[in-house]
Amino acid sequence: MRATALAAVLTASLPAAAQRNAAIIDDAIYLAPQAMVAVERGRRLNLHCVGKGPITVVFDAGLGEDMKVWAFVQPRVGGRTRACAYDRAGLGFSDPSPEPRTSAFLVRDLQHLLLAARIPPPYVLVGHSFGGMNIKLFAETYPAQVAGLVFVDPSHEDLATRAWALSPERAAAGLRYYALMQSCLDAKPEDFVPGAPLTEACATPPNAERLSPEIHAMEAARDARYDVRYAWTSEQFNVWTASADQLRAARRPLGDMPIVVLTHEPLLPRDGETREMTDAQNALRTELHTQIARMSTRGSIRTVHDSGHHFQLDQPQEVIAAVDEVLAMASEDQARKRSRKSRAPTP
């Protein structure tokens, strides 16, 4: 839901969407913590689960975002099986952590959360944007626990370096943004004086168009806290550095795990950008999203039309359909495993 400066560095303009979902997020569950689960001594994560089933679908949001981005998808999936969304450390209602927000830390946190909440595998993981990097690393780290993956316009560990190599202007803007994020991380709580330039620069961007007035007011007050600023900034700072390095080191094929990658329509040129440059950026996105799908022999990729970056908000039915498809394949896989186990000779 937040359009960050870093995202602007990496993307061109999305086509105008003709038939986007116009619903507003207004469910009262986003006004208060749901289940606060201890993942380590003195630190809890906010977890919300609906539905029942042998396979649990777990949703991971994009950079600096919390569980409410899944408001139009999770309830529908929860009508088929158990569906869980959570707030990463320091975001939403989850407790803060002094740890840098790298994908490896976040994957470890999610594993601790699932164990502490007594939610056993198998899991189908659904990740949007940066959340796509996290679920990929989770599957590579704990492949036996993951029955399928759905990527919603995912980020890729090589996106920034290769996109910036295509455009010196974007590379320069990226370096300026990293310098800004470093200043935000170095700042102390008392440095964030209302109205000061640093306070404005390090604030999580406001977002009202998808939220009820009550939820927006609550979020605006919460996002002004230092621990929320740190969590958001740390995810931004680490995504294309430490997190990207962690994913490169963990790369491995995922056999025949069901995978669906939802990608966007070709982007339009930004101001001052040539068609050739935009075409190169579009080709790069397609290549990287295809690479994600090809982690498995049962990986597929499809385009979502008439949407911005947040498919789960603009075209939630497309995300629900992808989750349903992966769930169906994962359920068949689990049934075959149970059948083989029942036919195995008794020692």
Rosetta silent file (secondary structure, phi, psi, omega in degrees, C-alpha in Angstrom):
SEQUENCE: MRATALAAVLTASLPAAAQRNAAIIDDAIYLAPQAMVAVERGRRLNLHCVGKGPITVVFDAGLGEDMKVWAFVQPRVGGRTRACAYDRAGLGFSDPSPEPRTSAFLVRDLQHLLLAARIPPPYVLVGHSFGGMNIKLFAETYPAQVAGLVFVDPSHEDLATRAWALSPERAAAGLRYYALMQSCLDAKPEDFVPGAPLTEACATPPNAERLSPEIHAMEAARDARYDVRYAWTSEQFNVWTASADQLRAARRPLGDMPIVVLTHEPLLPRDGETREMTDAQNALRTELHTQIARMSTRGSIRTVHDSGHHFQLDQPQEVIAAVDEVLAMASEDQARKRSRKSRAPTP
SCORE:     score description
SCORE:     0.000 S_00000001
   1 L     0.000  -25.035  179.605    0.000    0.000    0.000 S_00000001
   2 L   -92.391  125.900  174.838    2.912    2.369    0.501 S_00000001
   3 L   -91.186  106.821 -173.859    4.557    3.680   -2.663 S_00000001
   4 L   -90.433  160.217  176.304    8.160    4.152   -1.585 S_00000001
   5 H   -62.250  -35.757  179.783   10.880    6.262   -3.123 S_00000001
   6 H   -65.867  -39.305  177.114   12.929    3.129   -3.665 S_00000001
   7 H   -62.179  -37.599  178.675   10.094    1.532   -5.614 S_00000001
   8 H   -64.974  -33.203  177.448    9.958    4.625   -7.803 S_00000001
   9 H   -63.774  -35.379 -171.175   13.652    4.234   -8.558 S_00000001
  10 H   -92.936  -16.082 -173.389   13.098    0.681   -9.762 S_00000001
  11 L  -121.636  154.981  169.953    9.868    0.943  -11.720 S_00000001
  12 L   -88.397 -156.089 -177.893    8.446    2.858  -14.627 S_00000001
  13 E   -94.419  136.950  175.814    4.803    3.931  -14.736 S_00000001
  14 L   -78.703  147.396  175.870    2.027    1.388  -14.488 S_00000001
  15 L   -61.533  151.272  175.633   -0.756    1.576  -17.078 S_00000001
  16 L   -64.865  129.454 -177.734   -3.954    3.255  -15.962 S_00000001
  17 L   -87.632  134.153 -175.550   -6.242    0.556  -14.632 S_00000001
  18 L   -89.462  -31.842 -172.183   -9.754    0.511  -16.028 S_00000001
  19 L  -134.648   52.029  178.890  -11.511   -1.863  -13.635 S_00000001
  20 L   -76.480  148.306  172.891   -9.670   -1.873  -10.324 S_00000001
  21 L   -60.565  130.372 -177.140  -11.389   -2.970   -7.159 S_00000001
  22 L  -106.562    9.579 -177.382  -12.533    0.179   -5.356 S_00000001
  23 L   -65.028  153.771  179.464  -13.360   -1.368   -1.981 S_00000001
  24 L  -107.022  140.233  175.965  -12.069    0.221    1.216 S_00000001
  25 E   -78.012  114.168 -175.998  -10.331   -1.679    4.023 S_00000001
  26 L  -138.602   10.514 -178.641  -12.595   -1.116    7.021 S_00000001
  27 L   -67.974  133.654 -177.067  -12.598   -4.357    9.024 S_00000001
  28 H   -64.468  -17.405  179.406  -12.280   -3.672   12.753 S_00000001
  29 H   -62.824  -20.652 -179.147   -9.675   -6.447   13.131 S_00000001
  30 H   -88.732    5.189  177.054   -7.118   -3.972   11.741 S_00000001
  31 H   -98.848   -5.048 -176.791   -7.765   -1.541   14.579 S_00000001
  32 L  -154.341  157.092  175.066   -6.383   -3.795   17.323 S_00000001
  33 L   -60.756  151.335  176.929   -3.983   -6.698   17.831 S_00000001
  34 L  -102.295  -89.460  175.064   -5.413  -10.155   17.198 S_00000001
  35 E  -111.006  114.370  178.725   -3.216  -12.957   18.579 S_00000001
  36 E   -91.096  108.596 -171.778    0.072  -11.686   20.017 S_00000001
  37 E  -106.570  127.252  179.987    2.405  -14.692   19.821 S_00000001
  38 E   -73.645  122.317  177.562    5.762  -14.747   21.622 S_00000001
  39 E  -103.041  -16.536  171.419    8.581  -15.566   19.178 S_00000001
  40 E  -162.149  171.420 -176.761   11.326  -14.987   21.732 S_00000001
  41 L   -58.331  121.503  175.993   11.561  -13.732   25.288 S_00000001
  42 L    80.462    8.133 -179.408    9.917  -10.325   25.521 S_00000001
  43 E  -140.131  132.668 -175.939    8.929  -10.060   21.845 S_00000001
  44 E  -127.697  153.810  173.102    5.644  -10.932   20.122 S_00000001
  45 E  -116.809  144.376  179.610    4.244  -10.889   16.599 S_00000001
  46 E   -84.151  124.817 -175.966    0.638  -10.107   15.720 S_00000001
  47 E  -126.929  138.363  176.486   -1.062  -13.063   13.986 S_00000001
  48 E  -133.596  119.646  179.809   -4.547  -13.388   12.500 S_00000001
  49 E  -121.917  144.609  174.431   -5.866  -16.741   11.226 S_00000001
  50 E  -134.672  155.040  174.370   -9.244  -17.694    9.772 S_00000001
  51 L    79.524  176.599  179.773  -10.689  -20.974    8.527 S_00000001
  52 L  -140.064  152.006  176.966   -9.641  -24.582    8.955 S_00000001
  53 L   167.127  164.447 -177.535   -7.867  -27.106    6.801 S_00000001
  54 L   -74.095  -20.081  177.247   -4.952  -29.505    6.497 S_00000001
  55 L  -115.722  132.548  178.600   -2.848  -26.957    4.587 S_00000001
  56 E  -102.387  127.951  173.697   -2.246  -23.476    5.994 S_00000001
  57 E   -91.226  127.054 -178.164   -1.884  -20.517    3.661 S_00000001
  58 E  -117.925  127.060 -177.073    0.488  -17.888    5.084 S_00000001
  59 E  -102.790  135.022  176.622    0.545  -14.350    3.670 S_00000001
  60 E  -125.246  127.101 -172.784    3.622  -12.070    3.726 S_00000001
  61 L   -84.276  175.735  179.803    3.234   -8.397    2.795 S_00000001
  62 L   -80.369 -174.927 -176.124    5.489   -6.027    0.853 S_00000001
  63 L   -52.420  124.278  173.236    8.124   -3.600    2.137 S_00000001
  64 L    68.240   11.618 -175.414    7.058   -1.831    5.314 S_00000001
  65 L  -108.416  163.645 -179.070    3.493   -3.144    5.068 S_00000001
  66 L  -120.456 -171.517 -169.063    1.347   -5.161    7.440 S_00000001
  67 H   -62.381  -21.831 -173.537   -1.365   -7.791    7.254 S_00000001
  68 H   -68.564  -11.826  175.668   -4.190   -5.529    6.162 S_00000001
  69 H   -65.995  -14.325  179.375   -2.970   -5.537    2.551 S_00000001
  70 H   -99.142   16.082 -172.896   -4.522   -9.030    2.411 S_00000001
  71 L   -60.273  -30.661 -177.448   -7.948   -7.822    3.590 S_00000001
  72 L   -93.324   -5.782 -176.298   -9.685   -8.700    0.311 S_00000001
  73 L  -111.612  -47.317 -173.826   -7.962  -12.082   -0.132 S_00000001
  74 H   -56.326  -45.865 -178.961   -7.494  -13.738    3.262 S_00000001
  75 H   -60.669  -37.340  179.861  -11.217  -14.090    4.173 S_00000001
  76 H   -68.284  -43.112  177.836  -11.972  -15.783    0.834 S_00000001
  77 H   -65.187  -35.459  178.800   -9.059  -18.180    1.164 S_00000001
  78 L   -65.136  -13.846  173.874  -10.142  -18.841    4.751 S_00000001
  79 L   -78.149   -9.545 -177.830  -13.377  -20.268    3.379 S_00000001
  80 L  -111.198  -34.680 -177.518  -11.318  -23.108    1.858 S_00000001
  81 L  -160.239 -178.442  176.651   -8.564  -23.778    4.387 S_00000001
  82 E   -71.623  133.219 -178.685   -6.734  -22.112    7.254 S_00000001
  83 E  -130.301  124.016 -174.755   -5.386  -18.727    6.166 S_00000001
  84 E  -125.447  135.272  172.322   -2.974  -16.717    8.320 S_00000001
  85 E  -125.088  155.063 -176.791   -1.530  -13.230    7.955 S_00000001
  86 E  -147.773  164.002  174.595    0.870  -11.540   10.330 S_00000001
  87 L  -100.454  126.983  176.940    2.714   -8.288   11.011 S_00000001
  88 L   -68.383  164.549 -174.664    6.499   -8.448   10.730 S_00000001
  89 L   -51.919  127.879  176.855    8.588   -7.177   13.649 S_00000001
  90 L    82.092   -6.394  179.618    7.973   -3.505   14.397 S_00000001
  91 L  -109.226  158.886 -177.910    5.150   -3.199   11.849 S_00000001
  92 L    54.961 -125.787  179.875    1.426   -3.209   12.452 S_00000001
  93 L  -104.704    5.657 -178.753    0.894   -4.321   16.045 S_00000001
  94 L   -75.599  149.149  179.536    3.973   -6.534   16.324 S_00000001
  95 L   -67.014  151.519  179.325    6.649   -5.744   18.885 S_00000001
  96 L   -76.027  167.978  174.249    9.873   -4.123   17.639 S_00000001
  97 L  -141.918  145.533  176.528   13.279   -5.757   17.409 S_00000001
  98 L   -77.633   -7.531 -176.586   16.747   -4.170   17.316 S_00000001
  99 L   -69.767  143.290  171.937   17.787   -6.649   14.602 S_00000001
 100 L   -59.772  141.055 -174.963   18.334   -5.397   11.023 S_00000001
 101 L   -86.949   75.250  175.296   15.312   -6.350    8.923 S_00000001
 102 L   -95.627  162.611  178.792   16.914   -8.741    6.492 S_00000001
 103 H   -60.292  -38.634 -179.677   15.090  -11.590    4.780 S_00000001
 104 H   -62.313  -43.021  177.541   17.041  -14.159    6.817 S_00000001
 105 H   -63.471  -43.116 -176.759   15.932  -12.540   10.094 S_00000001
 106 H   -69.041  -36.477  176.098   12.322  -12.303    8.894 S_00000001
 107 H   -65.004  -42.702  177.844   12.265  -15.928    7.718 S_00000001
 108 H   -62.811  -40.837  178.048   13.581  -17.055   11.086 S_00000001
 109 H   -61.670  -43.428 -179.485   10.928  -14.929   12.808 S_00000001
 110 H   -64.627  -41.003  177.544    8.170  -16.481   10.705 S_00000001
 111 H   -60.554  -45.114  177.845    9.403  -19.982   11.504 S_00000001
 112 H   -62.397  -38.643  179.418    9.398  -19.164   15.236 S_00000001
 113 H   -62.764  -47.852 -177.978    5.900  -17.675   14.903 S_00000001
 114 H   -64.274  -39.008  177.751    4.448  -20.763   13.232 S_00000001
 115 H   -66.589  -46.748 -176.908    6.051  -23.046   15.803 S_00000001
 116 H   -66.406  -33.067 -179.861    4.934  -20.933   18.764 S_00000001
 117 L   -83.649    0.013 -179.851    1.390  -20.648   17.403 S_00000001
 118 L    57.123   47.575  175.369    1.280  -24.446   16.917 S_00000001
 119 L  -108.498   99.737 -174.654    0.524  -24.150   13.199 S_00000001
 120 L   -78.070  157.378  170.983    2.080  -27.245   11.656 S_00000001
 121 L   -68.994  166.505   11.896    3.145  -27.622    8.035 S_00000001
 122 L   -84.427  155.246  178.971    2.453  -28.042    5.195 S_00000001
 123 E  -118.853  144.116  161.495    2.239  -24.383    4.208 S_00000001
 124 E  -106.275  118.385 -176.304    1.334  -22.585    1.016 S_00000001
 125 E   -98.907  136.349 -179.941    3.166  -19.261    1.210 S_00000001
 126 E  -123.612  119.517 -176.731    1.890  -16.142   -0.559 S_00000001
 127 E  -128.427  133.520  176.513    4.243  -13.166   -0.843 S_00000001
 128 E  -103.440  132.322  172.847    3.794   -9.729   -2.372 S_00000001
 129 L    55.320 -119.117  176.887    6.770   -7.693   -3.604 S_00000001
 130 H   -58.271  -33.240  175.351    9.462   -7.931   -0.867 S_00000001
 131 H   -58.872  -27.759  175.392    7.324  -10.631    0.736 S_00000001
 132 H   -65.033  -36.925  174.984    8.056  -12.674   -2.380 S_00000001
 133 H   -64.836  -40.340 -178.223   11.749  -12.634   -1.513 S_00000001
 134 H   -65.799  -44.342 -177.663   10.942  -13.756    2.013 S_00000001
 135 H   -70.261  -30.260  176.674    8.740  -16.699    1.021 S_00000001
 136 H   -65.104  -44.764  178.806   11.324  -17.828   -1.539 S_00000001
 137 H   -65.963  -37.007  177.208   14.016  -17.868    1.131 S_00000001
 138 H   -61.106  -46.479 -178.514   11.660  -19.673    3.537 S_00000001
 139 H   -65.006  -35.248  178.437   10.999  -22.384    0.933 S_00000001
 140 H   -73.515  -28.730 -179.617   14.707  -22.742    0.213 S_00000001
 141 H   -83.645  -39.172 -177.236   15.485  -22.938    3.939 S_00000001
 142 L  -126.688   59.915 -173.245   12.609  -25.231    4.963 S_00000001
 143 H   -60.803  -31.528 -178.450   11.577  -27.012    1.740 S_00000001
 144 H   -68.636  -17.778 -178.059    9.975  -29.971    3.539 S_00000001
 145 H   -91.306  -13.630 -170.645    7.504  -27.595    5.215 S_00000001
 146 E  -106.679  124.969 -178.832    6.316  -25.826    2.060 S_00000001
 147 E   -98.970  -11.148 -179.801    3.659  -27.344   -0.210 S_00000001
 148 E   177.615  162.368 -176.828    3.407  -24.466   -2.677 S_00000001
 149 E  -136.706  139.692  171.832    4.204  -20.819   -3.403 S_00000001
 150 E  -126.305  120.441 -179.612    2.264  -17.882   -4.865 S_00000001
 151 E  -104.243  125.204 -177.082    4.265  -14.798   -5.839 S_00000001
 152 E  -108.766  100.937 -174.655    2.328  -11.528   -6.219 S_00000001
 153 L    41.736   61.592 -169.469    4.368   -9.136   -8.403 S_00000001
 154 L   -74.639  152.197  165.525    7.463  -10.293   -6.511 S_00000001
 155 L   -77.811  160.465  178.818   10.773   -8.557   -6.023 S_00000001
 156 L  -133.996  143.860 -174.556   13.880  -10.479   -7.062 S_00000001
 157 L   -59.941  -22.245 -179.136   17.303  -10.311   -5.459 S_00000001
 158 L   -99.420    1.112 -172.990   18.927   -9.220   -8.736 S_00000001
 159 H   -60.901  -50.342 -173.987   16.351   -6.606   -9.718 S_00000001
 160 H   -64.671  -50.979 -175.945   18.051   -3.498   -8.354 S_00000001
 161 H   -61.151  -40.388 -178.040   21.598   -4.172   -9.532 S_00000001
 162 H   -77.623  -34.936  176.753   20.477   -5.133  -13.012 S_00000001
 163 H   -66.424  -41.621 -179.993   17.870   -2.359  -13.319 S_00000001
 164 H   -69.735  -29.154  176.237   20.383    0.261  -12.245 S_00000001
 165 H   -65.247  -24.633  178.726   22.919   -1.113  -14.715 S_00000001
 166 H   -82.001  -17.779 -173.134   20.424   -0.227  -17.450 S_00000001
 167 L  -144.229  105.934  176.388   19.994    3.351  -16.237 S_00000001
 168 H   -58.228  -33.258 -179.663   22.718    5.575  -14.723 S_00000001
 169 H   -65.670  -42.348  178.840   20.002    7.996  -13.609 S_00000001
 170 H   -68.723  -37.143  177.998   18.215    5.311  -11.612 S_00000001
 171 H   -62.034  -43.740  179.188   21.504    4.097  -10.167 S_00000001
 172 H   -64.483  -41.200  177.955   22.338    7.609   -8.969 S_00000001
 173 H   -64.176  -37.039  178.045   18.860    7.999   -7.489 S_00000001
 174 H   -63.987  -41.307  178.404   19.264    4.660   -5.725 S_00000001
 175 H   -65.269  -39.300  177.278   22.545    5.738   -4.140 S_00000001
 176 H   -63.822  -38.148 -179.249   20.964    8.972   -2.940 S_00000001
 177 H   -68.281  -39.709  177.314   18.105    7.012   -1.442 S_00000001
 178 H   -62.484  -37.951  177.608   20.464    4.654    0.394 S_00000001
 179 H   -62.713  -39.773  177.951   22.238    7.660    1.887 S_00000001
 180 H   -64.719  -45.760  179.746   18.879    8.944    3.106 S_00000001
 181 H   -62.433  -36.287  177.403   17.938    5.585    4.611 S_00000001
 182 H   -63.356  -40.373  178.188   21.322    5.431    6.371 S_00000001
 183 H   -65.733  -33.261  177.488   20.682    8.818    7.955 S_00000001
 184 H   -68.254  -41.295  179.669   17.288    7.567    9.121 S_00000001
 185 H   -68.086  -33.396 -178.921   18.833    4.467   10.691 S_00000001
 186 H   -77.289  -18.929 -176.674   21.546    6.522   12.386 S_00000001
 187 L   -69.232  150.373  176.048   19.043    8.979   13.880 S_00000001
 188 L   -96.760  160.771 -179.188   17.997    8.718   17.516 S_00000001
 189 H   -53.201  -38.014 -177.431   14.381    8.925   18.675 S_00000001
 190 H   -72.456  -11.719  178.563   14.907   12.476   19.921 S_00000001
 191 H   -74.848  -17.910 -175.440   16.105   13.545   16.458 S_00000001
 192 L   -89.120   76.670  179.336   12.599   13.195   15.027 S_00000001
 193 L   -84.508  132.565  179.701   11.274   16.642   15.914 S_00000001
 194 L   -52.707  129.946  178.177    7.866   17.440   14.396 S_00000001
 195 L    89.242  -12.157 -179.435    8.310   19.484   11.234 S_00000001
 196 L   -73.522  149.707 -179.788   12.049   18.841   10.892 S_00000001
 197 H   -56.354  -40.660 -179.776   13.339   17.732    7.436 S_00000001
 198 H   -63.743  -39.027  179.742   14.693   14.464    8.827 S_00000001
 199 H   -60.713  -43.323  179.539   11.346   13.667   10.410 S_00000001
 200 H   -69.381  -42.176 -176.200    9.580   14.098    7.087 S_00000001
 201 H   -65.744  -32.783 -175.082   12.235   12.242    5.086 S_00000001
 202 L   -97.152    5.124 -179.075   12.177    9.205    7.373 S_00000001
 203 L   -78.133  144.613  171.122    8.408    8.974    7.743 S_00000001
 204 L   -66.807  134.164 -174.181    6.517    6.060    6.275 S_00000001
 205 L   -60.214  139.333  179.208    4.554    7.521    3.338 S_00000001
 206 L   -67.400  151.077  179.476    0.912    8.351    4.128 S_00000001
 207 L  -150.683  108.010 -176.358   -1.743    6.203    2.520 S_00000001
 208 L  -115.679  -18.137 -167.873   -5.419    7.029    2.868 S_00000001
 209 L   -67.489  -22.222 -178.266   -7.042    5.992   -0.383 S_00000001
 210 L  -105.993   -1.949 -171.086   -7.597    2.346    0.598 S_00000001
 211 E  -114.471  147.654  170.747   -8.341    2.789    4.309 S_00000001
 212 L   -64.400  157.150  178.626  -11.368    3.794    6.330 S_00000001
 213 H   -55.662  -38.144 -177.929  -10.884    7.084    8.213 S_00000001
 214 H   -66.580  -45.072 -179.541  -10.583    5.179   11.513 S_00000001
 215 H   -69.298  -38.237  179.043   -7.892    2.811   10.268 S_00000001
 216 H   -64.759  -42.364  179.473   -5.998    5.592    8.526 S_00000001
 217 H   -63.015  -42.327  178.437   -5.965    7.763   11.661 S_00000001
 218 H   -63.656  -44.178 -178.519   -4.725    4.838   13.750 S_00000001
 219 H   -65.875  -40.903 -179.801   -2.031    3.964   11.207 S_00000001
 220 H   -61.703  -41.173  178.712   -0.831    7.572   10.887 S_00000001
 221 H   -68.074  -41.448 -178.435   -0.366    7.855   14.654 S_00000001
 222 H   -67.596  -40.013 -175.605    1.366    4.473   14.888 S_00000001
 223 H   -69.168  -13.940  177.232    3.709    5.133   11.960 S_00000001
 224 L   -79.249   -9.946 -179.127    5.114    8.209   13.694 S_00000001
 225 L   -71.665  149.325 -178.248    6.686    6.002   16.376 S_00000001
 226 H   -62.426  -42.670 -177.061   10.450    5.490   16.267 S_00000001
 227 H   -65.021  -32.426  176.746   10.249    1.675   16.302 S_00000001
 228 H   -71.951  -42.361  175.760    7.931    1.689   13.284 S_00000001
 229 H   -57.268  -43.424 -177.827   10.223    4.131   11.455 S_00000001
 230 H   -64.332  -46.077 -178.400   13.169    1.853   12.193 S_00000001
 231 H   -60.472  -47.390 -179.437   11.419   -1.310   10.980 S_00000001
 232 H   -62.581  -48.386 -177.685   10.263    0.336    7.763 S_00000001
 233 H   -65.018  -40.372 -178.198   13.619    2.002    7.086 S_00000001
 234 H   -65.716  -39.404  175.240   15.623   -1.126    7.898 S_00000001
 235 H   -61.818  -43.524  179.066   13.597   -3.228    5.444 S_00000001
 236 H   -61.488  -45.023 -174.795   14.152   -0.551    2.790 S_00000001
 237 H   -67.173  -36.031 -172.290   17.870   -0.284    3.486 S_00000001
 238 H   -92.977  -14.447 -170.005   18.535   -4.028    3.453 S_00000001
 239 L   -57.747  -44.201 -175.965   16.306   -5.263    0.645 S_00000001
 240 L   -99.547    5.805  178.609   18.829   -4.868   -2.184 S_00000001
 241 L  -116.370  -92.710 -176.095   21.948   -5.396   -0.048 S_00000001
 242 H   -61.446  -45.405 -179.074   21.964   -7.918    2.813 S_00000001
 243 H   -62.928  -44.771  179.269   18.618   -9.498    1.922 S_00000001
 244 H   -60.985  -41.325  178.431   19.563   -9.839   -1.746 S_00000001
 245 H   -62.816  -40.354  179.768   22.896  -11.423   -0.796 S_00000001
 246 H   -63.026  -40.059  179.489   21.129  -13.896    1.482 S_00000001
 247 H   -70.334  -36.924  177.851   18.806  -14.986   -1.314 S_00000001
 248 H   -63.053  -40.582 -178.442   21.659  -15.391   -3.791 S_00000001
 249 H   -68.821  -26.287 -174.516   23.514  -17.614   -1.338 S_00000001
 250 H   -94.780   -2.797 -173.486   20.430  -19.779   -0.717 S_00000001
 251 L   -53.069  132.556  177.117   19.410  -20.383   -4.336 S_00000001
 252 L  -160.908  151.557  175.113   18.351  -23.930   -5.018 S_00000001
 253 L   -69.449  153.872 -177.425   15.801  -25.712   -7.225 S_00000001
 254 L  -114.370   28.671  173.531   12.510  -26.615   -5.564 S_00000001
 255 L    61.902 -126.570 -179.759   11.771  -29.838   -7.423 S_00000001
 256 L  -111.166   27.417  178.724    8.134  -30.095   -8.498 S_00000001
 257 L   -59.826  131.162  177.147    6.714  -27.730   -5.857 S_00000001
 258 L   -62.760  127.454 -179.733    3.603  -25.948   -7.232 S_00000001
 259 E  -137.095  132.863  169.446    4.480  -22.304   -7.976 S_00000001
 260 E  -124.735  128.766  176.561    2.435  -19.509   -9.555 S_00000001
 261 E  -111.114  120.326  175.163    4.032  -16.123  -10.291 S_00000001
 262 E   -96.719  121.333 -177.931    1.657  -13.221  -10.938 S_00000001
 263 E  -118.893  165.328 -176.215    3.345  -10.477  -12.942 S_00000001
 264 E   -97.171  169.044  174.798    2.141   -7.097  -14.194 S_00000001
 265 L   -63.576  161.854  175.446    1.511   -5.688  -17.632 S_00000001
 266 L   -55.148  137.811 -179.855    4.409   -3.971  -19.412 S_00000001
 267 L   -76.860  157.152  177.021    5.249   -0.682  -17.723 S_00000001
 268 E   -95.051  156.910 -179.922    4.987    2.661  -19.480 S_00000001
 269 L   -62.494  141.449  170.272    7.933    5.065  -19.867 S_00000001
 270 L   -79.614  168.180  177.022    8.644    7.457  -17.018 S_00000001
 271 L   -57.499  129.315  177.941    9.257   11.136  -17.714 S_00000001
 272 L    81.210    4.169 -178.305   12.509   11.498  -19.614 S_00000001
 273 L  -105.452  135.646  179.995   12.795    7.766  -20.293 S_00000001
 274 L   -77.869  160.284  176.062   12.987    6.383  -23.811 S_00000001
 275 H   -61.595  -37.975  179.449   10.838    3.558  -25.072 S_00000001
 276 H   -61.522  -40.731  179.235   13.989    1.460  -25.524 S_00000001
 277 H   -65.959  -43.135  178.741   14.895    1.949  -21.873 S_00000001
 278 H   -64.938  -40.462  178.183   11.403    1.000  -20.716 S_00000001
 279 H   -60.826  -38.552  179.122   11.393   -2.045  -22.989 S_00000001
 280 H   -66.025  -40.958  177.778   14.686   -3.153  -21.422 S_00000001
 281 H   -64.492  -41.028  178.429   13.240   -2.754  -17.904 S_00000001
 282 H   -64.260  -41.366  178.988   10.138   -4.741  -18.906 S_00000001
 283 H   -63.680  -36.910  178.613   12.271   -7.501  -20.408 S_00000001
 284 H   -64.841  -45.838  178.840   14.288   -7.666  -17.189 S_00000001
 285 H   -58.201  -46.642 -179.807   11.172   -8.027  -15.050 S_00000001
 286 H   -60.154  -43.694  179.612    9.881  -10.798  -17.290 S_00000001
 287 H   -60.474  -45.994 -176.443   13.220  -12.606  -17.162 S_00000001
 288 H   -71.164  -38.608  177.520   13.439  -12.459  -13.358 S_00000001
 289 H   -67.689  -36.443  175.560    9.816  -13.463  -12.772 S_00000001
 290 H   -65.043  -37.536  177.508   10.279  -16.356  -15.191 S_00000001
 291 H   -60.640  -40.007  177.710   13.381  -17.368  -13.259 S_00000001
 292 H   -62.846  -46.575 -179.421   11.280  -17.578  -10.092 S_00000001
 293 H   -60.665  -35.597 -175.652    8.683  -19.759  -11.825 S_00000001
 294 L   -81.787    6.432  170.035   11.408  -22.066  -13.148 S_00000001
 295 L   -63.839  -19.814 -178.616   12.614  -22.893   -9.652 S_00000001
 296 L  -129.035  151.924  174.036   10.131  -25.756  -10.007 S_00000001
 297 L   -72.267  -12.057  175.806    9.142  -28.086  -12.821 S_00000001
 298 L  -117.550   40.791  175.263    5.566  -27.076  -11.970 S_00000001
 299 E   -96.611  142.839  177.950    6.080  -23.343  -11.952 S_00000001
 300 E  -138.439  158.985 -179.192    3.920  -21.041  -14.066 S_00000001
 301 E  -133.411  139.556  177.846    3.701  -17.303  -14.710 S_00000001
 302 E  -145.181  155.491 -175.948    0.716  -15.196  -15.722 S_00000001
 303 E   -96.135  135.006  174.082   -0.048  -11.531  -16.264 S_00000001
 304 E  -100.987  125.267 -176.724   -2.546   -9.570  -14.183 S_00000001
 305 L   -98.453  162.551  175.663   -4.217   -6.788  -16.152 S_00000001
 306 L    52.684   51.296 -178.660   -5.785   -3.493  -15.034 S_00000001
 307 L  -148.777  151.775  166.247   -3.840   -3.311  -11.786 S_00000001
 308 L   -82.698 -159.043 -177.055   -1.194   -1.371   -9.993 S_00000001
 309 L   -67.267  -27.744 -176.443    1.580   -3.064   -8.023 S_00000001
 310 L   -94.307   81.716  179.155   -0.862   -4.336   -5.366 S_00000001
 311 H   -58.081  -36.689 -175.383   -2.753   -7.049   -7.231 S_00000001
 312 H   -66.526  -18.059  176.250   -4.302   -8.241   -3.965 S_00000001
 313 H   -98.319  -43.823 -176.027   -6.058   -4.874   -3.613 S_00000001
 314 H   -79.070  -40.758 -178.107   -6.798   -3.995   -7.252 S_00000001
 315 L  -134.715   63.264 -173.949   -7.609   -7.465   -8.598 S_00000001
 316 H   -58.994  -29.362 -178.614   -8.018   -9.721   -5.539 S_00000001
 317 H   -64.002  -28.348  178.366   -9.843  -12.395   -7.538 S_00000001
 318 H   -68.997  -39.349  178.068   -6.650  -13.013   -9.538 S_00000001
 319 H   -69.477  -42.819  179.399   -4.687  -13.697   -6.358 S_00000001
 320 H   -60.688  -42.438  179.630   -7.456  -15.879   -4.933 S_00000001
 321 H   -62.843  -40.215  178.765   -7.536  -17.928   -8.158 S_00000001
 322 H   -66.105  -41.678  177.974   -3.766  -18.449   -8.024 S_00000001
 323 H   -63.358  -43.009  178.851   -3.931  -19.535   -4.377 S_00000001
 324 H   -59.044  -42.082 -178.960   -6.782  -21.919   -5.207 S_00000001
 325 H   -63.397  -46.821 -179.498   -4.746  -23.450   -8.029 S_00000001
 326 H   -67.623  -39.238  177.243   -1.682  -24.012   -5.873 S_00000001
 327 H   -59.723  -41.747 -179.381   -3.826  -25.322   -3.004 S_00000001
 328 H   -63.010  -44.762  179.127   -5.452  -27.864   -5.320 S_00000001
 329 H   -65.916  -42.185 -179.830   -2.072  -29.140   -6.530 S_00000001
 330 H   -63.811  -38.375  179.026   -0.662  -29.169   -2.990 S_00000001
 331 H   -64.663  -40.902  176.892   -3.711  -31.106   -1.735 S_00000001
 332 H   -63.538  -40.794  178.166   -3.237  -33.726   -4.458 S_00000001
 333 H   -61.589  -43.974 -179.282    0.436  -33.999   -3.515 S_00000001
 334 H   -65.443  -37.398  178.550   -0.422  -34.497    0.150 S_00000001
 335 H   -64.690  -40.677  178.073   -3.024  -37.151   -0.733 S_00000001
 336 H   -64.488  -38.933  178.540   -0.446  -39.083   -2.781 S_00000001
 337 H   -63.840  -42.288  179.199    2.024  -38.934    0.109 S_00000001
 338 H   -65.044  -38.213  179.820   -0.564  -40.282    2.522 S_00000001
 339 H   -65.293  -44.207  178.873   -1.456  -43.062    0.074 S_00000001
 340 H   -63.119  -39.242 -179.248    2.163  -44.107   -0.368 S_00000001
 341 H   -65.523  -40.049 -179.352    2.664  -44.056    3.386 S_00000001
 342 H   -69.054  -25.485  179.842   -0.383  -46.251    3.986 S_00000001
 343 H   -89.567   -8.361 -179.094    0.856  -48.810    1.433 S_00000001
 344 L   -65.931  137.845 -179.865    4.362  -48.945    2.846 S_00000001
 345 L   -64.307  144.024  178.059    5.148  -52.335    4.417 S_00000001
 346 L   -76.537  127.621 -178.291    5.218  -52.461    8.193 S_00000001
 347 L   -66.808    0.000    0.000    8.778  -53.110    9.446 S_00000001
